[in-house]
């Protein structure tokens, strides 16, 4: 595959930076014309709807430009430089975004979108370094770009990247549905339960729900040596433990015993921004971990309250609002001490109902973990394919991702290498789950019908082979 080089300025068909209408003229904002800003970019490739709108008056008075569908929007100002998306309908944009279309006789428009994703760091470095970094049109035009010469090759690459991106989006959608399901279970079982009027609603201290609360260790961590230490970033907003970006700390035997985490204890984030303070999670891993000073480790009396219920209560919308109202605010930071937490009122349902919720929570978390692992693998594949699309010397091994991408592959997509992966899966019977098994069997029958694969009897065994 041969590659060619251009400057972006040499392949641009249209280039337009957005505008903001005068804010004192209300009529300019009273409409239904999409008006995109950097906050609308980043989540999805296709831009369908903006958070803010302008009117046709603003367009007709030339207060905002109206760009055609399939225009690529790129953020060119501040910390969000390089965020991109593609318009699916005509729309306007503010001055922090630039709209670009390229000469499609030279470069596929979507492939340019993917090049921008790959080269976000390049765009950031090309920006003027000032109080607010700005990538103006003059600088943008000077950036070099290399891509496959043949348009048919470009189309194949776009098709492949689109398929992988679609799988990623499906995984993300499934993750969102699982998270919403868990929230709805908690709400229905407890907050909207018609029997809740008969349940206790009292503060944590008076009910003696907490057996022990310990502040984390206030020592400097390092990147390599010692006991792994959880920090506030290792607890997600929804209450999960994230073991990425770990730090380590060297402790003596006394400190290790005092600060080690025990199973079924709560990690409570006592200091953070006002919106994030109070994040909580249940620790369920080994005791070879410790925790930083911004966290409190809480051991509950499980004869009175379940840790999964307790953590989910604090992480619920109601719990977060309550915690935020009790926090002590200082500048951009909010703090909730252990004593403040203990004064918090909490609904105490029957213990058997709390335990039922724990079972639901663990089942959903298991599915979430599997979906996130799959998403991580597919994201890795996307990155490899993306790099390979503009760097021909890189090689791709799809074997570890094959089961995840198989449902999206058509018969035409089944290269010899992929057919061998399929046959190996069948021969080794190492499917991830029943859904994967069903996908493989369905694909197998289709390939046999299309005479791409064949069955042969060898030494009294039926073997599947790639047809020559």
C-alpha beads as a LAMMPS data file, in Angstrom:
LAMMPS data file: protein, C-alpha beads

468 atoms
467 bonds

1 atom types
1 bond types

-500.0 500.0 xlo xhi
-500.0 500.0 ylo yhi
-500.0 500.0 zlo zhi

Masses

1 110.0

Atoms # bond

1 1 1 0.000 0.000 0.000
2 1 1 1.575 3.277 -1.143
3 1 1 1.314 6.456 0.937
4 1 1 1.311 10.110 -0.107
5 1 1 2.036 13.308 1.827
6 1 1 0.315 16.686 1.766
7 1 1 -0.099 19.730 3.921
8 1 1 -3.653 20.004 5.248
9 1 1 -4.002 23.341 3.453
10 1 1 -3.476 21.583 0.102
11 1 1 -6.383 19.149 0.516
12 1 1 -8.978 21.465 2.106
13 1 1 -12.159 22.124 0.146
14 1 1 -13.862 24.353 2.757
15 1 1 -12.573 25.867 6.003
16 1 1 -14.804 27.974 8.256
17 1 1 -14.499 29.106 11.868
18 1 1 -17.686 29.675 13.845
19 1 1 -19.128 32.715 15.599
20 1 1 -21.177 33.629 18.674
21 1 1 -24.146 35.973 18.079
22 1 1 -24.477 39.067 20.301
23 1 1 -25.851 37.760 23.592
24 1 1 -28.018 40.855 24.159
25 1 1 -30.217 40.033 21.149
26 1 1 -32.545 37.324 22.455
27 1 1 -34.037 36.614 19.022
28 1 1 -30.731 35.159 17.843
29 1 1 -30.974 32.346 20.423
30 1 1 -34.697 31.616 20.183
31 1 1 -34.620 28.939 17.493
32 1 1 -33.944 25.338 16.524
33 1 1 -30.712 25.600 14.506
34 1 1 -27.979 23.426 16.030
35 1 1 -25.110 25.554 17.354
36 1 1 -22.178 23.345 18.316
37 1 1 -19.523 24.192 20.910
38 1 1 -16.537 22.112 22.193
39 1 1 -18.705 20.588 24.942
40 1 1 -20.757 18.814 22.230
41 1 1 -17.704 17.004 20.842
42 1 1 -15.918 13.886 22.022
43 1 1 -18.637 11.385 22.938
44 1 1 -19.857 10.419 19.470
45 1 1 -18.475 10.571 15.958
46 1 1 -21.759 11.724 14.403
47 1 1 -23.052 15.108 15.569
48 1 1 -26.855 15.107 15.523
49 1 1 -27.938 17.521 18.227
50 1 1 -26.271 20.383 20.095
51 1 1 -26.895 21.464 23.690
52 1 1 -27.509 25.059 22.611
53 1 1 -29.457 26.434 19.633
54 1 1 -29.607 29.614 17.582
55 1 1 -32.327 30.961 15.331
56 1 1 -32.610 31.391 11.575
57 1 1 -32.344 35.149 12.240
58 1 1 -28.775 34.609 13.475
59 1 1 -27.971 32.653 10.286
60 1 1 -29.648 35.153 7.945
61 1 1 -27.921 38.109 9.674
62 1 1 -24.569 36.327 9.205
63 1 1 -24.009 36.140 12.969
64 1 1 -23.199 32.431 12.659
65 1 1 -22.107 30.366 9.631
66 1 1 -24.283 27.458 8.477
67 1 1 -22.168 24.468 7.459
68 1 1 -23.203 21.489 5.318
69 1 1 -23.632 17.929 6.537
70 1 1 -20.479 15.772 6.588
71 1 1 -18.407 18.794 7.604
72 1 1 -15.803 17.790 10.185
73 1 1 -15.819 20.013 13.281
74 1 1 -12.583 20.390 15.202
75 1 1 -12.047 22.203 18.492
76 1 1 -9.202 24.699 18.102
77 1 1 -9.106 26.497 21.452
78 1 1 -8.090 25.739 25.047
79 1 1 -7.796 22.355 26.720
80 1 1 -10.171 20.705 24.241
81 1 1 -8.004 21.242 21.144
82 1 1 -8.331 18.290 18.766
83 1 1 -11.798 17.073 19.764
84 1 1 -13.667 16.210 16.569
85 1 1 -17.039 15.152 15.179
86 1 1 -18.897 14.964 11.859
87 1 1 -22.089 16.933 11.164
88 1 1 -24.987 14.751 10.043
89 1 1 -27.181 17.762 9.230
90 1 1 -26.592 21.416 8.417
91 1 1 -25.554 23.274 11.582
92 1 1 -23.752 26.294 12.999
93 1 1 -20.817 26.497 15.416
94 1 1 -19.154 28.919 17.809
95 1 1 -15.740 30.581 17.458
96 1 1 -13.959 27.759 19.335
97 1 1 -14.684 25.332 16.504
98 1 1 -13.573 25.147 12.879
99 1 1 -15.458 23.274 10.163
100 1 1 -13.458 21.445 7.482
101 1 1 -14.231 19.431 4.369
102 1 1 -11.463 17.959 2.217
103 1 1 -11.050 17.262 -1.482
104 1 1 -12.658 13.820 -1.742
105 1 1 -10.771 13.108 -4.978
106 1 1 -7.636 12.952 -2.834
107 1 1 -8.736 11.976 0.681
108 1 1 -11.840 10.275 2.060
109 1 1 -13.557 12.722 4.440
110 1 1 -14.065 10.117 7.174
111 1 1 -10.457 8.974 6.925
112 1 1 -9.443 12.575 7.605
113 1 1 -11.669 12.475 10.709
114 1 1 -9.809 9.378 11.905
115 1 1 -6.451 11.009 11.140
116 1 1 -7.464 13.921 13.390
117 1 1 -8.288 11.480 16.214
118 1 1 -4.906 9.778 15.838
119 1 1 -3.027 13.079 15.749
120 1 1 -4.723 15.001 18.567
121 1 1 -1.331 15.422 20.265
122 1 1 0.140 16.854 17.042
123 1 1 -2.660 19.424 16.881
124 1 1 -2.089 20.401 20.508
125 1 1 1.634 20.910 19.914
126 1 1 1.005 23.046 16.810
127 1 1 -1.224 25.448 18.773
128 1 1 0.048 28.878 19.766
129 1 1 1.263 28.576 23.355
130 1 1 -0.352 31.469 25.175
131 1 1 -2.616 31.865 28.192
132 1 1 -5.217 29.971 26.150
133 1 1 -3.729 27.675 23.449
134 1 1 -5.207 28.414 20.014
135 1 1 -4.852 26.410 16.800
136 1 1 -5.722 29.007 14.166
137 1 1 -6.484 28.237 10.528
138 1 1 -3.050 29.374 9.368
139 1 1 -1.297 26.897 11.688
140 1 1 -3.785 24.153 10.843
141 1 1 -3.078 24.460 7.103
142 1 1 0.661 23.988 7.652
143 1 1 0.357 20.582 9.348
144 1 1 1.688 17.633 7.311
145 1 1 -0.531 14.617 6.702
146 1 1 0.304 11.197 5.225
147 1 1 -2.304 8.670 4.090
148 1 1 -2.851 5.778 1.618
149 1 1 -2.892 6.959 -1.992
150 1 1 -5.627 4.704 -3.408
151 1 1 -9.182 5.828 -2.629
152 1 1 -10.383 2.218 -2.602
153 1 1 -7.843 1.436 0.145
154 1 1 -9.037 4.500 2.060
155 1 1 -12.637 3.288 1.841
156 1 1 -11.656 -0.162 3.139
157 1 1 -9.850 1.390 6.108
158 1 1 -12.849 3.615 6.918
159 1 1 -15.188 0.618 6.694
160 1 1 -13.006 -1.347 9.072
161 1 1 -12.664 1.497 11.586
162 1 1 -16.399 2.184 11.437
163 1 1 -17.170 -1.443 12.271
164 1 1 -14.838 -1.454 15.259
165 1 1 -16.211 1.895 16.425
166 1 1 -19.767 0.537 16.134
167 1 1 -18.835 -2.390 18.372
168 1 1 -17.322 0.050 20.894
169 1 1 -20.525 2.091 20.867
170 1 1 -22.606 -1.046 21.463
171 1 1 -20.435 -1.957 24.459
172 1 1 -20.761 1.580 25.837
173 1 1 -24.524 1.438 25.362
174 1 1 -24.712 -1.898 27.186
175 1 1 -22.612 -0.476 30.041
176 1 1 -24.946 2.525 30.343
177 1 1 -28.010 0.241 30.379
178 1 1 -26.500 -1.941 33.108
179 1 1 -25.619 1.113 35.206
180 1 1 -29.138 2.511 34.795
181 1 1 -30.648 -0.870 35.651
182 1 1 -28.680 -0.995 38.912
183 1 1 -29.792 2.525 39.828
184 1 1 -33.422 1.692 39.091
185 1 1 -33.191 -1.487 41.206
186 1 1 -31.909 0.512 44.165
187 1 1 -34.591 3.178 43.741
188 1 1 -37.449 0.683 43.423
189 1 1 -36.262 -1.582 46.245
190 1 1 -35.601 1.191 48.747
191 1 1 -36.329 4.833 47.905
192 1 1 -39.712 4.145 46.286
193 1 1 -40.657 1.118 48.372
194 1 1 -44.184 1.613 49.764
195 1 1 -43.133 -0.008 53.059
196 1 1 -40.319 2.488 53.695
197 1 1 -42.485 4.547 56.089
198 1 1 -42.179 1.715 58.587
199 1 1 -38.374 1.621 58.289
200 1 1 -35.978 3.490 60.551
201 1 1 -34.596 6.781 59.261
202 1 1 -31.959 7.903 61.706
203 1 1 -28.388 9.131 61.838
204 1 1 -25.532 6.694 61.406
205 1 1 -23.968 7.345 64.820
206 1 1 -27.119 6.815 66.882
207 1 1 -27.823 3.526 65.129
208 1 1 -24.200 2.422 65.746
209 1 1 -23.845 1.306 62.121
210 1 1 -20.097 2.010 61.971
211 1 1 -17.749 -0.178 64.010
212 1 1 -14.546 1.573 62.888
213 1 1 -13.489 4.490 60.697
214 1 1 -9.839 5.185 59.841
215 1 1 -8.328 8.030 57.843
216 1 1 -5.844 7.006 55.157
217 1 1 -2.105 7.382 55.418
218 1 1 -0.579 10.803 54.712
219 1 1 2.768 9.798 53.231
220 1 1 4.211 10.501 49.802
221 1 1 3.616 7.743 47.263
222 1 1 5.823 6.578 44.390
223 1 1 5.260 4.912 41.027
224 1 1 6.914 1.532 41.602
225 1 1 7.863 0.298 45.067
226 1 1 5.889 -0.802 48.067
227 1 1 2.246 -1.473 48.864
228 1 1 -0.321 -0.461 46.199
229 1 1 -2.231 2.597 47.440
230 1 1 -5.712 3.649 46.372
231 1 1 -6.401 7.342 45.926
232 1 1 -9.573 9.299 45.265
233 1 1 -9.227 8.756 41.507
234 1 1 -9.447 4.996 42.084
235 1 1 -13.118 5.312 43.088
236 1 1 -15.540 5.999 40.248
237 1 1 -18.476 8.413 40.493
238 1 1 -20.883 5.464 40.461
239 1 1 -19.017 3.574 43.199
240 1 1 -16.588 1.158 41.570
241 1 1 -12.973 0.396 42.413
242 1 1 -10.640 1.263 39.521
243 1 1 -7.190 -0.291 39.747
244 1 1 -5.601 1.777 36.986
245 1 1 -3.023 4.525 37.471
246 1 1 -1.911 2.992 40.764
247 1 1 0.671 4.498 43.119
248 1 1 2.720 2.667 45.750
249 1 1 3.978 3.420 49.247
250 1 1 6.656 1.858 51.440
251 1 1 5.312 1.021 54.905
252 1 1 6.750 -0.739 57.939
253 1 1 4.982 -3.770 59.427
254 1 1 3.007 -1.705 61.971
255 1 1 1.769 0.710 59.301
256 1 1 0.857 -2.151 56.971
257 1 1 -1.294 -3.753 59.633
258 1 1 -2.977 -0.474 60.556
259 1 1 -3.693 0.763 57.044
260 1 1 -4.326 -2.433 55.078
261 1 1 -7.757 -2.731 53.472
262 1 1 -10.069 -5.526 54.577
263 1 1 -12.813 -7.133 52.518
264 1 1 -16.339 -5.717 52.718
265 1 1 -15.154 -2.423 54.181
266 1 1 -16.139 0.924 52.645
267 1 1 -13.783 3.415 51.027
268 1 1 -15.219 6.914 51.415
269 1 1 -13.741 9.891 49.535
270 1 1 -13.751 12.630 52.183
271 1 1 -12.039 15.396 50.148
272 1 1 -12.704 16.270 46.523
273 1 1 -14.586 18.824 44.422
274 1 1 -18.122 19.638 45.681
275 1 1 -19.628 17.382 42.978
276 1 1 -17.350 14.403 43.664
277 1 1 -16.905 14.462 47.440
278 1 1 -18.464 11.439 49.142
279 1 1 -17.770 8.860 46.401
280 1 1 -17.932 5.453 48.045
281 1 1 -17.130 1.857 47.136
282 1 1 -16.972 -1.577 48.762
283 1 1 -13.513 -3.160 48.895
284 1 1 -13.620 -6.836 47.859
285 1 1 -10.034 -7.629 46.913
286 1 1 -6.971 -8.757 48.880
287 1 1 -5.644 -7.103 52.044
288 1 1 -2.368 -6.211 50.320
289 1 1 -3.616 -2.709 49.491
290 1 1 -3.669 0.530 51.423
291 1 1 -5.322 3.932 50.927
292 1 1 -4.398 7.623 50.862
293 1 1 -5.281 10.378 53.305
294 1 1 -8.179 11.731 51.253
295 1 1 -10.036 8.472 51.908
296 1 1 -11.700 7.030 54.994
297 1 1 -11.919 3.269 55.484
298 1 1 -15.183 2.280 57.210
299 1 1 -16.026 -1.050 58.793
300 1 1 -19.777 -1.523 59.239
301 1 1 -21.707 -3.668 61.673
302 1 1 -23.167 -6.115 59.163
303 1 1 -25.710 -7.314 61.712
304 1 1 -27.342 -3.912 61.179
305 1 1 -26.479 -2.767 57.664
306 1 1 -25.106 -4.230 54.444
307 1 1 -21.992 -2.557 52.925
308 1 1 -23.359 -2.699 49.353
309 1 1 -26.588 -1.019 50.438
310 1 1 -24.669 1.573 52.489
311 1 1 -22.317 2.453 49.615
312 1 1 -25.127 2.576 47.035
313 1 1 -27.194 4.803 49.324
314 1 1 -24.338 7.324 49.510
315 1 1 -23.806 7.067 45.727
316 1 1 -27.497 7.536 44.885
317 1 1 -28.686 10.926 43.589
318 1 1 -30.390 11.523 46.928
319 1 1 -27.259 10.522 48.853
320 1 1 -24.966 12.720 46.764
321 1 1 -27.200 15.766 47.241
322 1 1 -27.269 15.160 50.995
323 1 1 -23.488 14.757 51.190
324 1 1 -22.910 17.900 49.125
325 1 1 -25.170 19.903 51.450
326 1 1 -23.220 18.688 54.523
327 1 1 -19.746 19.245 53.064
328 1 1 -17.485 22.054 54.255
329 1 1 -16.488 24.051 51.166
330 1 1 -13.113 25.786 50.920
331 1 1 -12.358 27.266 47.504
332 1 1 -12.708 24.481 44.942
333 1 1 -12.506 21.686 47.523
334 1 1 -15.178 20.131 49.711
335 1 1 -14.543 18.082 52.846
336 1 1 -16.710 15.657 54.806
337 1 1 -15.132 14.439 58.040
338 1 1 -15.864 11.069 59.627
339 1 1 -17.817 12.814 62.393
340 1 1 -19.939 14.694 59.815
341 1 1 -20.621 11.450 57.956
342 1 1 -21.779 9.765 61.165
343 1 1 -24.355 12.519 61.711
344 1 1 -25.916 11.774 58.346
345 1 1 -29.385 10.264 58.388
346 1 1 -29.865 7.044 56.475
347 1 1 -32.837 4.848 55.635
348 1 1 -32.454 1.385 57.218
349 1 1 -34.478 -1.273 55.368
350 1 1 -34.847 -4.905 56.524
351 1 1 -31.508 -6.696 56.353
352 1 1 -32.815 -9.493 54.126
353 1 1 -33.860 -6.903 51.515
354 1 1 -30.401 -5.317 51.695
355 1 1 -28.821 -8.738 51.114
356 1 1 -31.061 -9.302 48.086
357 1 1 -29.777 -6.025 46.685
358 1 1 -26.173 -7.164 47.260
359 1 1 -26.781 -10.218 45.055
360 1 1 -28.224 -8.031 42.297
361 1 1 -25.333 -5.577 42.660
362 1 1 -22.681 -8.307 42.353
363 1 1 -24.353 -9.909 39.322
364 1 1 -24.587 -6.565 37.519
365 1 1 -21.005 -5.657 38.459
366 1 1 -19.825 -8.979 37.018
367 1 1 -21.540 -8.190 33.713
368 1 1 -20.180 -4.634 33.783
369 1 1 -16.669 -5.955 34.323
370 1 1 -16.999 -8.300 31.331
371 1 1 -18.352 -5.519 29.127
372 1 1 -15.571 -3.145 30.195
373 1 1 -12.904 -5.765 29.571
374 1 1 -14.361 -6.352 26.119
375 1 1 -14.528 -2.595 25.482
376 1 1 -10.902 -2.212 26.541
377 1 1 -9.795 -4.942 24.117
378 1 1 -11.796 -3.449 21.273
379 1 1 -10.424 0.026 22.026
380 1 1 -6.928 -1.475 21.823
381 1 1 -7.805 -3.005 18.457
382 1 1 -9.195 0.329 17.259
383 1 1 -5.943 2.060 18.244
384 1 1 -3.836 -0.564 16.457
385 1 1 -5.924 -0.396 13.268
386 1 1 -5.901 3.404 13.416
387 1 1 -2.116 3.508 13.723
388 1 1 -1.697 0.908 10.999
389 1 1 -3.882 2.957 8.657
390 1 1 -1.288 5.727 8.588
391 1 1 1.843 3.701 9.468
392 1 1 2.169 0.761 7.068
393 1 1 4.978 -0.950 8.950
394 1 1 2.724 -1.831 11.922
395 1 1 1.148 -5.295 12.057
396 1 1 -2.205 -6.265 13.572
397 1 1 -2.990 -9.479 15.429
398 1 1 -6.752 -9.767 15.864
399 1 1 -6.843 -13.139 17.574
400 1 1 -7.464 -11.830 21.112
401 1 1 -10.328 -9.620 19.881
402 1 1 -11.814 -11.944 17.282
403 1 1 -14.845 -13.133 19.262
404 1 1 -15.819 -9.533 20.012
405 1 1 -15.702 -8.311 16.409
406 1 1 -17.103 -11.475 14.773
407 1 1 -20.819 -10.421 14.867
408 1 1 -19.981 -7.319 12.813
409 1 1 -17.971 -9.127 10.132
410 1 1 -19.618 -9.892 6.800
411 1 1 -18.681 -12.868 4.610
412 1 1 -16.502 -10.542 2.522
413 1 1 -14.638 -9.506 5.686
414 1 1 -13.631 -13.094 6.439
415 1 1 -10.002 -13.169 5.359
416 1 1 -8.057 -16.419 5.447
417 1 1 -6.492 -15.383 8.758
418 1 1 -9.950 -14.768 10.274
419 1 1 -11.241 -18.079 8.933
420 1 1 -8.375 -19.824 10.722
421 1 1 -9.252 -17.993 13.958
422 1 1 -12.828 -19.224 13.554
423 1 1 -11.764 -22.832 12.970
424 1 1 -9.395 -22.726 15.960
425 1 1 -12.229 -21.492 18.171
426 1 1 -14.419 -24.396 17.077
427 1 1 -11.633 -26.965 17.484
428 1 1 -10.521 -25.767 20.919
429 1 1 -14.053 -25.014 22.184
430 1 1 -12.730 -22.001 24.129
431 1 1 -15.682 -19.638 23.850
432 1 1 -16.016 -16.701 26.220
433 1 1 -19.730 -17.344 26.773
434 1 1 -22.819 -18.900 25.190
435 1 1 -23.472 -15.763 23.132
436 1 1 -20.019 -16.052 21.574
437 1 1 -20.645 -19.741 20.850
438 1 1 -23.921 -18.908 19.078
439 1 1 -22.207 -16.215 16.984
440 1 1 -19.462 -18.612 15.902
441 1 1 -21.892 -21.414 14.990
442 1 1 -24.099 -19.057 12.983
443 1 1 -21.091 -17.693 11.110
444 1 1 -19.817 -21.235 10.520
445 1 1 -23.066 -22.383 8.872
446 1 1 -23.142 -19.284 6.661
447 1 1 -19.565 -19.898 5.527
448 1 1 -20.306 -23.570 4.811
449 1 1 -23.386 -22.576 2.791
450 1 1 -21.296 -20.065 0.845
451 1 1 -18.663 -22.809 0.243
452 1 1 -15.911 -20.725 1.791
453 1 1 -15.379 -23.434 4.401
454 1 1 -15.844 -27.176 3.882
455 1 1 -16.221 -30.279 6.044
456 1 1 -13.949 -33.250 5.460
457 1 1 -13.793 -36.651 7.089
458 1 1 -10.222 -37.316 8.176
459 1 1 -9.392 -40.440 10.219
460 1 1 -13.061 -40.893 11.155
461 1 1 -13.298 -37.292 12.381
462 1 1 -15.164 -34.399 10.766
463 1 1 -12.805 -31.491 10.228
464 1 1 -13.563 -27.940 9.108
465 1 1 -11.133 -26.557 6.529
466 1 1 -10.761 -23.435 4.414
467 1 1 -11.835 -24.346 0.916
468 1 1 -9.082 -23.895 -1.658

Bonds

1 1 1 2
2 1 2 3
3 1 3 4
4 1 4 5
5 1 5 6
6 1 6 7
7 1 7 8
8 1 8 9
9 1 9 10
10 1 10 11
11 1 11 12
12 1 12 13
13 1 13 14
14 1 14 15
15 1 15 16
16 1 16 17
17 1 17 18
18 1 18 19
19 1 19 20
20 1 20 21
21 1 21 22
22 1 22 23
23 1 23 24
24 1 24 25
25 1 25 26
26 1 26 27
27 1 27 28
28 1 28 29
29 1 29 30
30 1 30 31
31 1 31 32
32 1 32 33
33 1 33 34
34 1 34 35
35 1 35 36
36 1 36 37
37 1 37 38
38 1 38 39
39 1 39 40
40 1 40 41
41 1 41 42
42 1 42 43
43 1 43 44
44 1 44 45
45 1 45 46
46 1 46 47
47 1 47 48
48 1 48 49
49 1 49 50
50 1 50 51
51 1 51 52
52 1 52 53
53 1 53 54
54 1 54 55
55 1 55 56
56 1 56 57
57 1 57 58
58 1 58 59
59 1 59 60
60 1 60 61
61 1 61 62
62 1 62 63
63 1 63 64
64 1 64 65
65 1 65 66
66 1 66 67
67 1 67 68
68 1 68 69
69 1 69 70
70 1 70 71
71 1 71 72
72 1 72 73
73 1 73 74
74 1 74 75
75 1 75 76
76 1 76 77
77 1 77 78
78 1 78 79
79 1 79 80
80 1 80 81
81 1 81 82
82 1 82 83
83 1 83 84
84 1 84 85
85 1 85 86
86 1 86 87
87 1 87 88
88 1 88 89
89 1 89 90
90 1 90 91
91 1 91 92
92 1 92 93
93 1 93 94
94 1 94 95
95 1 95 96
96 1 96 97
97 1 97 98
98 1 98 99
99 1 99 100
100 1 100 101
101 1 101 102
102 1 102 103
103 1 103 104
104 1 104 105
105 1 105 106
106 1 106 107
107 1 107 108
108 1 108 109
109 1 109 110
110 1 110 111
111 1 111 112
112 1 112 113
113 1 113 114
114 1 114 115
115 1 115 116
116 1 116 117
117 1 117 118
118 1 118 119
119 1 119 120
120 1 120 121
121 1 121 122
122 1 122 123
123 1 123 124
124 1 124 125
125 1 125 126
126 1 126 127
127 1 127 128
128 1 128 129
129 1 129 130
130 1 130 131
131 1 131 132
132 1 132 133
133 1 133 134
134 1 134 135
135 1 135 136
136 1 136 137
137 1 137 138
138 1 138 139
139 1 139 140
140 1 140 141
141 1 141 142
142 1 142 143
143 1 143 144
144 1 144 145
145 1 145 146
146 1 146 147
147 1 147 148
148 1 148 149
149 1 149 150
150 1 150 151
151 1 151 152
152 1 152 153
153 1 153 154
154 1 154 155
155 1 155 156
156 1 156 157
157 1 157 158
158 1 158 159
159 1 159 160
160 1 160 161
161 1 161 162
162 1 162 163
163 1 163 164
164 1 164 165
165 1 165 166
166 1 166 167
167 1 167 168
168 1 168 169
169 1 169 170
170 1 170 171
171 1 171 172
172 1 172 173
173 1 173 174
174 1 174 175
175 1 175 176
176 1 176 177
177 1 177 178
178 1 178 179
179 1 179 180
180 1 180 181
181 1 181 182
182 1 182 183
183 1 183 184
184 1 184 185
185 1 185 186
186 1 186 187
187 1 187 188
188 1 188 189
189 1 189 190
190 1 190 191
191 1 191 192
192 1 192 193
193 1 193 194
194 1 194 195
195 1 195 196
196 1 196 197
197 1 197 198
198 1 198 199
199 1 199 200
200 1 200 201
201 1 201 202
202 1 202 203
203 1 203 204
204 1 204 205
205 1 205 206
206 1 206 207
207 1 207 208
208 1 208 209
209 1 209 210
210 1 210 211
211 1 211 212
212 1 212 213
213 1 213 214
214 1 214 215
215 1 215 216
216 1 216 217
217 1 217 218
218 1 218 219
219 1 219 220
220 1 220 221
221 1 221 222
222 1 222 223
223 1 223 224
224 1 224 225
225 1 225 226
226 1 226 227
227 1 227 228
228 1 228 229
229 1 229 230
230 1 230 231
231 1 231 232
232 1 232 233
233 1 233 234
234 1 234 235
235 1 235 236
236 1 236 237
237 1 237 238
238 1 238 239
239 1 239 240
240 1 240 241
241 1 241 242
242 1 242 243
243 1 243 244
244 1 244 245
245 1 245 246
246 1 246 247
247 1 247 248
248 1 248 249
249 1 249 250
250 1 250 251
251 1 251 252
252 1 252 253
253 1 253 254
254 1 254 255
255 1 255 256
256 1 256 257
257 1 257 258
258 1 258 259
259 1 259 260
260 1 260 261
261 1 261 262
262 1 262 263
263 1 263 264
264 1 264 265
265 1 265 266
266 1 266 267
267 1 267 268
268 1 268 269
269 1 269 270
270 1 270 271
271 1 271 272
272 1 272 273
273 1 273 274
274 1 274 275
275 1 275 276
276 1 276 277
277 1 277 278
278 1 278 279
279 1 279 280
280 1 280 281
281 1 281 282
282 1 282 283
283 1 283 284
284 1 284 285
285 1 285 286
286 1 286 287
287 1 287 288
288 1 288 289
289 1 289 290
290 1 290 291
291 1 291 292
292 1 292 293
293 1 293 294
294 1 294 295
295 1 295 296
296 1 296 297
297 1 297 298
298 1 298 299
299 1 299 300
300 1 300 301
301 1 301 302
302 1 302 303
303 1 303 304
304 1 304 305
305 1 305 306
306 1 306 307
307 1 307 308
308 1 308 309
309 1 309 310
310 1 310 311
311 1 311 312
312 1 312 313
313 1 313 314
314 1 314 315
315 1 315 316
316 1 316 317
317 1 317 318
318 1 318 319
319 1 319 320
320 1 320 321
321 1 321 322
322 1 322 323
323 1 323 324
324 1 324 325
325 1 325 326
326 1 326 327
327 1 327 328
328 1 328 329
329 1 329 330
330 1 330 331
331 1 331 332
332 1 332 333
333 1 333 334
334 1 334 335
335 1 335 336
336 1 336 337
337 1 337 338
338 1 338 339
339 1 339 340
340 1 340 341
341 1 341 342
342 1 342 343
343 1 343 344
344 1 344 345
345 1 345 346
346 1 346 347
347 1 347 348
348 1 348 349
349 1 349 350
350 1 350 351
351 1 351 352
352 1 352 353
353 1 353 354
354 1 354 355
355 1 355 356
356 1 356 357
357 1 357 358
358 1 358 359
359 1 359 360
360 1 360 361
361 1 361 362
362 1 362 363
363 1 363 364
364 1 364 365
365 1 365 366
366 1 366 367
367 1 367 368
368 1 368 369
369 1 369 370
370 1 370 371
371 1 371 372
372 1 372 373
373 1 373 374
374 1 374 375
375 1 375 376
376 1 376 377
377 1 377 378
378 1 378 379
379 1 379 380
380 1 380 381
381 1 381 382
382 1 382 383
383 1 383 384
384 1 384 385
385 1 385 386
386 1 386 387
387 1 387 388
388 1 388 389
389 1 389 390
390 1 390 391
391 1 391 392
392 1 392 393
393 1 393 394
394 1 394 395
395 1 395 396
396 1 396 397
397 1 397 398
398 1 398 399
399 1 399 400
400 1 400 401
401 1 401 402
402 1 402 403
403 1 403 404
404 1 404 405
405 1 405 406
406 1 406 407
407 1 407 408
408 1 408 409
409 1 409 410
410 1 410 411
411 1 411 412
412 1 412 413
413 1 413 414
414 1 414 415
415 1 415 416
416 1 416 417
417 1 417 418
418 1 418 419
419 1 419 420
420 1 420 421
421 1 421 422
422 1 422 423
423 1 423 424
424 1 424 425
425 1 425 426
426 1 426 427
427 1 427 428
428 1 428 429
429 1 429 430
430 1 430 431
431 1 431 432
432 1 432 433
433 1 433 434
434 1 434 435
435 1 435 436
436 1 436 437
437 1 437 438
438 1 438 439
439 1 439 440
440 1 440 441
441 1 441 442
442 1 442 443
443 1 443 444
444 1 444 445
445 1 445 446
446 1 446 447
447 1 447 448
448 1 448 449
449 1 449 450
450 1 450 451
451 1 451 452
452 1 452 453
453 1 453 454
454 1 454 455
455 1 455 456
456 1 456 457
457 1 457 458
458 1 458 459
459 1 459 460
460 1 460 461
461 1 461 462
462 1 462 463
463 1 463 464
464 1 464 465
465 1 465 466
466 1 466 467
467 1 467 468
